[in-house]
Amino acid sequence: MTVPDVIIIGAMKCATSTLAAQLGAQDGVFLTQPKEPNFFSDDDIYAKGAEWYGALFEGAGAGDIKLEASTHYSKRPTYPHTIARLQASGARPKLIYIVRDPVDRLVSHYIHEWTQGVIPCGLDEAVQSFPELIEYSLYGKQITPWIDAFGADAILLLTMEDMTKDPQVVLSRVGSFIGHDNLEWFTTLGRVNASSERIKRFPFHRILFDNKIAQTLRRSFVPKSLRDALKAKRQMQARPVLSADIRAGLRDIFAADGRILAGHFPRETAIEDLYSKGSI
């Protein structure tokens, strides 16, 4: 089967879409559409078969670096078969794993799921009721089976904080890793898939709110004051904050996992900054 040369495997809400868009805009790099096929992780997508997956790369030119970016690949235990399926394909891709302050990632994950209507409760309750919020921030635990399968040399660890501070430096590191010189960060692309409005979605949201005809009718017949009031009721007014007790518990959990991550990547000084200066 046709397989990728490079995969961005996560983590969720760590600017993976932004990095994928930057790479996809470079000459000599081919990014799948959708950029996040989740082929090796999701059972229903995997059931579409190797030909379906291979067709995602049909537009790649000779010599292009074939890229996909699926954050489901670092969402264990939700998707337990990802690595075995990738190994069975015969692929030996280079893997990029982007992380960020684990608490910040957890909160952004919560906001995303709240807007999608998946998590209906407050942040503290969600941390205790939805274990994936913590699991996907356990970067050491998530990356260990990837290292066991493909080796640490096959994995480039990046932090979102470094990419925000100096994106060109980070992109150059990526270029050296994937074997593509002179990558250029395009400031015109901006951030991709960044949650800002924090609007709760519901069934038929796309039809009622994203549809251009519906938007025109709404603006023509519904007073702006009423539209604003209805929007405010569906909007998270401020970024939620964890209680002191919940934060203290997470601090111990994430610090222990951070030591695992540092053990895998002893030369990555950014890991220490991630766990010593961040919100934990």
C-alpha positions as a Markdown table, in Angstrom:
| # | Residue | x | y | z |
|---|---|---|---|---|
| 1 | Met | 0.0 | 0.0 | 0.0 |
| 2 | Thr | 1.0 | 3.6 | -0.5 |
| 3 | Val | 2.3 | 4.9 | 2.9 |
| 4 | Pro | 3.4 | 8.3 | 4.2 |
| 5 | Asp | 6.9 | 9.4 | 4.7 |
| 6 | Val | 6.1 | 11.6 | 7.6 |
| 7 | Ile | 3.2 | 11.6 | 10.1 |
| 8 | Ile | 2.4 | 14.2 | 12.7 |
| 9 | Ile | 0.9 | 12.0 | 15.4 |
| 10 | Gly | -0.3 | 14.7 | 17.9 |
| 11 | Ala | -0.9 | 15.8 | 20.5 |
| 12 | Met | -4.4 | 17.2 | 20.2 |
| 13 | Lys | -4.7 | 20.9 | 20.7 |
| 14 | Cys | -1.0 | 21.4 | 20.3 |
| 15 | Ala | -0.9 | 23.3 | 16.9 |
| 16 | Thr | -0.6 | 20.2 | 14.8 |
| 17 | Ser | -3.0 | 21.7 | 12.2 |
| 18 | Thr | -0.8 | 24.8 | 12.0 |
| 19 | Leu | 2.4 | 22.8 | 11.5 |
| 20 | Ala | 0.7 | 20.6 | 8.9 |
| 21 | Ala | -0.6 | 23.6 | 7.0 |
| 22 | Gln | 2.9 | 25.1 | 7.0 |
| 23 | Leu | 4.4 | 21.9 | 5.7 |
| 24 | Gly | 1.7 | 21.4 | 3.1 |
| 25 | Ala | 2.4 | 24.8 | 1.7 |
| 26 | Gln | 6.0 | 23.9 | 0.9 |
| 27 | Asp | 7.3 | 22.8 | -2.5 |
| 28 | Gly | 8.2 | 19.1 | -2.3 |
| 29 | Val | 5.7 | 18.3 | 0.5 |
| 30 | Phe | 2.3 | 16.6 | -0.2 |
| 31 | Leu | -0.3 | 16.8 | 2.5 |
| 32 | Thr | -3.3 | 14.6 | 2.4 |
| 33 | Gln | -6.8 | 16.0 | 2.2 |
| 34 | Pro | -8.2 | 15.5 | 4.7 |
| 35 | Lys | -5.0 | 16.3 | 6.5 |
| 36 | Glu | -6.2 | 14.1 | 9.4 |
| 37 | Pro | -7.4 | 10.8 | 7.9 |
| 38 | Asn | -7.2 | 8.9 | 11.2 |
| 39 | Phe | -6.8 | 5.7 | 9.0 |
| 40 | Phe | -4.7 | 3.6 | 11.4 |
| 41 | Ser | -6.7 | 4.6 | 14.5 |
| 42 | Asp | -10.4 | 4.6 | 13.8 |
| 43 | Asp | -12.0 | 1.2 | 13.1 |
| 44 | Asp | -14.5 | 2.6 | 10.6 |
| 45 | Ile | -11.9 | 4.4 | 8.6 |
| 46 | Tyr | -9.5 | 1.5 | 8.6 |
| 47 | Ala | -12.3 | -0.7 | 7.3 |
| 48 | Lys | -12.2 | 1.4 | 4.1 |
| 49 | Gly | -9.0 | -0.4 | 3.2 |
| 50 | Ala | -5.5 | 0.2 | 1.9 |
| 51 | Glu | -6.7 | 1.4 | -1.5 |
| 52 | Trp | -8.8 | 4.1 | 0.0 |
| 53 | Tyr | -5.8 | 5.3 | 2.1 |
| 54 | Gly | -3.4 | 5.0 | -0.8 |
| 55 | Ala | -5.7 | 7.2 | -2.9 |
| 56 | Leu | -5.1 | 10.0 | -0.5 |
| 57 | Phe | -1.6 | 10.3 | -1.8 |
| 58 | Glu | -2.4 | 10.1 | -5.6 |
| 59 | Gly | -1.7 | 13.8 | -6.1 |
| 60 | Ala | 1.9 | 13.5 | -4.8 |
| 61 | Gly | 4.6 | 14.3 | -7.3 |
| 62 | Ala | 7.7 | 12.2 | -7.9 |
| 63 | Gly | 10.0 | 12.8 | -5.0 |
| 64 | Asp | 7.4 | 14.6 | -2.9 |
| 65 | Ile | 7.5 | 13.9 | 0.9 |
| 66 | Lys | 4.1 | 12.4 | 1.6 |
| 67 | Leu | 2.6 | 13.7 | 4.9 |
| 68 | Glu | -0.5 | 13.2 | 6.9 |
| 69 | Ala | -1.3 | 14.5 | 10.4 |
| 70 | Ser | -3.7 | 12.5 | 12.7 |
| 71 | Thr | -3.9 | 13.4 | 16.4 |
| 72 | His | -6.0 | 10.2 | 17.0 |
| 73 | Tyr | -2.7 | 8.3 | 16.6 |
| 74 | Ser | -1.6 | 9.5 | 20.1 |
| 75 | Lys | -4.9 | 9.0 | 21.8 |
| 76 | Arg | -4.4 | 5.8 | 23.8 |
| 77 | Pro | -6.3 | 3.9 | 25.1 |
| 78 | Thr | -9.2 | 5.3 | 23.0 |
| 79 | Tyr | -7.5 | 4.0 | 19.8 |
| 80 | Pro | -5.4 | 1.0 | 20.9 |
| 81 | His | -4.6 | -0.6 | 17.4 |
| 82 | Thr | -2.9 | 2.3 | 15.7 |
| 83 | Ile | 0.7 | 1.3 | 16.0 |
| 84 | Ala | 0.1 | -2.4 | 15.2 |
| 85 | Arg | -1.8 | -1.4 | 12.0 |
| 86 | Leu | 0.9 | 1.0 | 11.0 |
| 87 | Gln | 3.5 | -1.6 | 11.5 |
| 88 | Ala | 1.5 | -4.1 | 9.5 |
| 89 | Ser | 1.4 | -1.7 | 6.5 |
| 90 | Gly | 5.2 | -1.9 | 6.3 |
| 91 | Ala | 5.6 | 1.8 | 6.7 |
| 92 | Arg | 8.6 | 3.2 | 8.6 |
| 93 | Pro | 7.6 | 6.9 | 8.7 |
| 94 | Lys | 9.3 | 9.8 | 10.5 |
| 95 | Leu | 7.1 | 10.8 | 13.3 |
| 96 | Ile | 6.5 | 14.3 | 14.7 |
| 97 | Tyr | 5.0 | 14.7 | 18.1 |
| 98 | Ile | 4.1 | 18.2 | 19.3 |
| 99 | Val | 3.3 | 18.8 | 23.0 |
| 100 | Arg | 2.5 | 21.8 | 25.2 |
| 101 | Asp | 2.0 | 22.6 | 28.9 |
| 102 | Pro | -0.1 | 19.6 | 29.8 |
| 103 | Val | -2.7 | 21.6 | 31.8 |
| 104 | Asp | -3.1 | 24.1 | 29.1 |
| 105 | Arg | -3.6 | 21.3 | 26.6 |
| 106 | Leu | -6.2 | 19.7 | 28.9 |
| 107 | Val | -8.1 | 23.0 | 29.2 |
| 108 | Ser | -8.1 | 23.6 | 25.5 |
| 109 | His | -9.3 | 20.0 | 24.9 |
| 110 | Tyr | -12.1 | 20.6 | 27.4 |
| 111 | Ile | -13.1 | 23.8 | 25.6 |
| 112 | His | -13.2 | 22.0 | 22.3 |
| 113 | Glu | -15.4 | 19.2 | 23.6 |
| 114 | Trp | -17.6 | 21.6 | 25.4 |
| 115 | Thr | -18.3 | 23.6 | 22.2 |
| 116 | Gln | -19.0 | 20.3 | 20.4 |
| 117 | Gly | -21.5 | 19.3 | 23.1 |
| 118 | Val | -19.5 | 16.2 | 24.0 |
| 119 | Ile | -18.8 | 17.4 | 27.5 |
| 120 | Pro | -21.7 | 19.2 | 29.1 |
| 121 | Cys | -20.3 | 19.9 | 32.6 |
| 122 | Gly | -17.8 | 22.2 | 34.2 |
| 123 | Leu | -14.1 | 21.8 | 34.0 |
| 124 | Asp | -13.4 | 20.3 | 37.4 |
| 125 | Glu | -16.2 | 17.7 | 37.0 |
| 126 | Ala | -15.0 | 16.9 | 33.5 |
| 127 | Val | -11.5 | 16.1 | 34.7 |
| 128 | Gln | -12.9 | 13.5 | 37.0 |
| 129 | Ser | -15.5 | 12.1 | 34.5 |
| 130 | Phe | -13.7 | 12.2 | 31.2 |
| 131 | Pro | -10.3 | 10.4 | 31.7 |
| 132 | Glu | -9.2 | 11.2 | 28.2 |
| 133 | Leu | -8.6 | 14.8 | 29.2 |
| 134 | Ile | -5.7 | 13.6 | 31.4 |
| 135 | Glu | -4.7 | 10.7 | 29.2 |
| 136 | Tyr | -3.9 | 12.7 | 26.1 |
| 137 | Ser | -1.7 | 15.1 | 28.2 |
| 138 | Leu | 0.4 | 12.1 | 29.4 |
| 139 | Tyr | 3.0 | 12.6 | 26.7 |
| 140 | Gly | 5.5 | 10.2 | 28.2 |
| 141 | Lys | 2.9 | 7.5 | 28.4 |
| 142 | Gln | 1.6 | 8.2 | 24.9 |
| 143 | Ile | 5.0 | 8.2 | 23.1 |
| 144 | Thr | 6.5 | 5.2 | 24.9 |
| 145 | Pro | 4.8 | 2.6 | 22.6 |
| 146 | Trp | 5.8 | 4.6 | 19.6 |
| 147 | Ile | 9.4 | 4.5 | 20.7 |
| 148 | Asp | 9.2 | 0.8 | 21.4 |
| 149 | Ala | 7.9 | 0.2 | 17.9 |
| 150 | Phe | 9.9 | 2.6 | 15.8 |
| 151 | Gly | 12.8 | 3.9 | 18.0 |
| 152 | Ala | 13.4 | 7.3 | 19.5 |
| 153 | Asp | 15.4 | 8.4 | 16.4 |
| 154 | Ala | 12.3 | 8.2 | 14.3 |
| 155 | Ile | 10.5 | 10.7 | 16.5 |
| 156 | Leu | 10.9 | 14.5 | 16.5 |
| 157 | Leu | 9.6 | 16.1 | 19.7 |
| 158 | Leu | 8.5 | 19.7 | 19.5 |
| 159 | Thr | 6.7 | 22.0 | 21.9 |
| 160 | Met | 3.9 | 24.4 | 20.9 |
| 161 | Glu | 5.6 | 27.0 | 23.1 |
| 162 | Asp | 8.8 | 26.9 | 21.0 |
| 163 | Met | 6.8 | 27.1 | 17.8 |
| 164 | Thr | 4.9 | 30.1 | 19.0 |
| 165 | Lys | 8.1 | 31.9 | 20.2 |
| 166 | Asp | 10.2 | 31.2 | 17.1 |
| 167 | Pro | 8.3 | 29.3 | 14.4 |
| 168 | Gln | 11.0 | 29.5 | 11.7 |
| 169 | Val | 13.6 | 27.9 | 14.0 |
| 170 | Val | 11.2 | 25.1 | 14.7 |
| 171 | Leu | 10.3 | 24.7 | 11.1 |
| 172 | Ser | 14.0 | 24.5 | 10.2 |
| 173 | Arg | 14.3 | 21.7 | 12.8 |
| 174 | Val | 11.5 | 19.9 | 11.1 |
| 175 | Gly | 13.2 | 20.3 | 7.7 |
| 176 | Ser | 16.4 | 18.8 | 8.9 |
| 177 | Phe | 14.5 | 15.9 | 10.4 |
| 178 | Ile | 12.4 | 15.1 | 7.3 |
| 179 | Gly | 15.2 | 15.8 | 4.8 |
| 180 | His | 13.9 | 19.0 | 3.3 |
| 181 | Asp | 16.1 | 22.1 | 3.3 |
| 182 | Asn | 15.1 | 25.7 | 3.2 |
| 183 | Leu | 11.5 | 25.4 | 4.6 |
| 184 | Glu | 10.0 | 28.9 | 5.0 |
| 185 | Trp | 7.4 | 29.8 | 7.6 |
| 186 | Phe | 4.5 | 31.6 | 5.9 |
| 187 | Thr | 3.1 | 34.2 | 8.3 |
| 188 | Thr | 0.1 | 34.7 | 6.0 |
| 189 | Leu | -1.3 | 31.3 | 6.9 |
| 190 | Gly | -1.8 | 32.2 | 10.6 |
| 191 | Arg | -2.9 | 29.7 | 13.2 |
| 192 | Val | -5.1 | 26.9 | 11.9 |
| 193 | Asn | -8.0 | 25.3 | 13.9 |
| 194 | Ala | -7.5 | 27.6 | 16.9 |
| 195 | Ser | -10.5 | 27.8 | 19.2 |
| 196 | Ser | -11.3 | 31.4 | 20.0 |
| 197 | Glu | -15.1 | 32.0 | 20.1 |
| 198 | Arg | -15.9 | 29.1 | 22.4 |
| 199 | Ile | -19.5 | 28.8 | 21.0 |
| 200 | Lys | -21.4 | 25.7 | 22.0 |
| 201 | Arg | -22.6 | 23.7 | 19.0 |
| 202 | Phe | -25.7 | 21.6 | 18.9 |
| 203 | Pro | -27.6 | 19.3 | 16.5 |
| 204 | Phe | -28.4 | 21.2 | 13.2 |
| 205 | His | -25.9 | 23.9 | 14.2 |
| 206 | Arg | -24.3 | 23.8 | 10.7 |
| 207 | Ile | -27.6 | 24.2 | 9.0 |
| 208 | Leu | -28.9 | 26.9 | 11.2 |
| 209 | Phe | -25.8 | 29.0 | 11.8 |
| 210 | Asp | -23.0 | 28.1 | 9.3 |
| 211 | Asn | -25.3 | 28.0 | 6.2 |
| 212 | Lys | -25.0 | 31.3 | 4.2 |
| 213 | Ile | -28.8 | 31.4 | 3.4 |
| 214 | Ala | -29.6 | 31.0 | 7.1 |
| 215 | Gln | -27.1 | 33.7 | 8.0 |
| 216 | Thr | -28.7 | 36.1 | 5.5 |
| 217 | Leu | -32.2 | 35.4 | 6.8 |
| 218 | Arg | -31.1 | 35.7 | 10.4 |
| 219 | Arg | -29.4 | 39.1 | 9.8 |
| 220 | Ser | -32.4 | 40.4 | 7.9 |
| 221 | Phe | -35.2 | 39.4 | 10.3 |
| 222 | Val | -33.6 | 39.0 | 13.8 |
| 223 | Pro | -32.5 | 42.2 | 15.6 |
| 224 | Lys | -28.8 | 42.3 | 16.3 |
| 225 | Ser | -29.5 | 42.8 | 20.0 |
| 226 | Leu | -31.4 | 39.5 | 20.1 |
| 227 | Arg | -28.8 | 37.7 | 18.0 |
| 228 | Asp | -26.1 | 38.9 | 20.4 |
| 229 | Ala | -28.1 | 37.8 | 23.5 |
| 230 | Leu | -28.7 | 34.3 | 22.1 |
| 231 | Lys | -25.0 | 34.0 | 21.1 |
| 232 | Ala | -23.9 | 35.0 | 24.6 |
| 233 | Lys | -26.0 | 32.2 | 26.1 |
| 234 | Arg | -24.1 | 29.7 | 24.0 |
| 235 | Gln | -20.7 | 31.2 | 24.6 |
| 236 | Met | -18.1 | 30.3 | 27.2 |
| 237 | Gln | -17.4 | 33.8 | 28.5 |
| 238 | Ala | -13.9 | 33.2 | 29.9 |
| 239 | Arg | -11.3 | 30.5 | 29.7 |
| 240 | Pro | -12.2 | 28.1 | 32.6 |
| 241 | Val | -9.8 | 27.7 | 35.5 |
| 242 | Leu | -9.2 | 24.5 | 37.5 |
| 243 | Ser | -9.7 | 24.5 | 41.3 |
| 244 | Ala | -6.7 | 24.4 | 43.5 |
| 245 | Asp | -7.3 | 20.8 | 44.6 |
| 246 | Ile | -7.8 | 19.5 | 41.1 |
| 247 | Arg | -4.7 | 21.4 | 39.9 |
| 248 | Ala | -2.6 | 20.0 | 42.8 |
| 249 | Gly | -3.6 | 16.4 | 41.9 |
| 250 | Leu | -2.8 | 17.0 | 38.2 |
| 251 | Arg | 0.6 | 18.5 | 39.1 |
| 252 | Asp | 1.8 | 15.2 | 40.6 |
| 253 | Ile | 0.4 | 13.2 | 37.7 |
| 254 | Phe | 1.9 | 15.3 | 35.0 |
| 255 | Ala | 5.3 | 15.7 | 36.8 |
| 256 | Ala | 5.7 | 12.0 | 37.0 |
| 257 | Asp | 4.8 | 11.6 | 33.3 |
| 258 | Gly | 7.2 | 14.4 | 32.4 |
| 259 | Arg | 10.1 | 12.5 | 33.9 |
| 260 | Ile | 9.2 | 9.6 | 31.5 |
| 261 | Leu | 9.2 | 12.0 | 28.6 |
| 262 | Ala | 12.5 | 13.5 | 29.6 |
| 263 | Gly | 14.0 | 10.1 | 29.9 |
| 264 | His | 13.1 | 9.3 | 26.3 |
| 265 | Phe | 14.5 | 12.7 | 25.0 |
| 266 | Pro | 17.3 | 13.6 | 27.4 |
| 267 | Arg | 18.7 | 16.3 | 25.0 |
| 268 | Glu | 15.4 | 18.1 | 24.8 |
| 269 | Thr | 15.8 | 21.0 | 27.2 |
| 270 | Ala | 12.3 | 22.3 | 26.3 |
| 271 | Ile | 10.8 | 19.5 | 28.3 |
| 272 | Glu | 12.1 | 20.9 | 31.6 |
| 273 | Asp | 10.7 | 24.3 | 30.7 |
| 274 | Leu | 7.4 | 22.7 | 29.9 |
| 275 | Tyr | 7.0 | 21.2 | 33.4 |
| 276 | Ser | 8.8 | 23.8 | 35.6 |
| 277 | Lys | 7.6 | 27.1 | 34.3 |
| 278 | Gly | 4.1 | 26.3 | 33.0 |
| 279 | Ser | 0.7 | 26.2 | 34.7 |
| 280 | Ile | 1.5 | 23.0 | 36.6 |
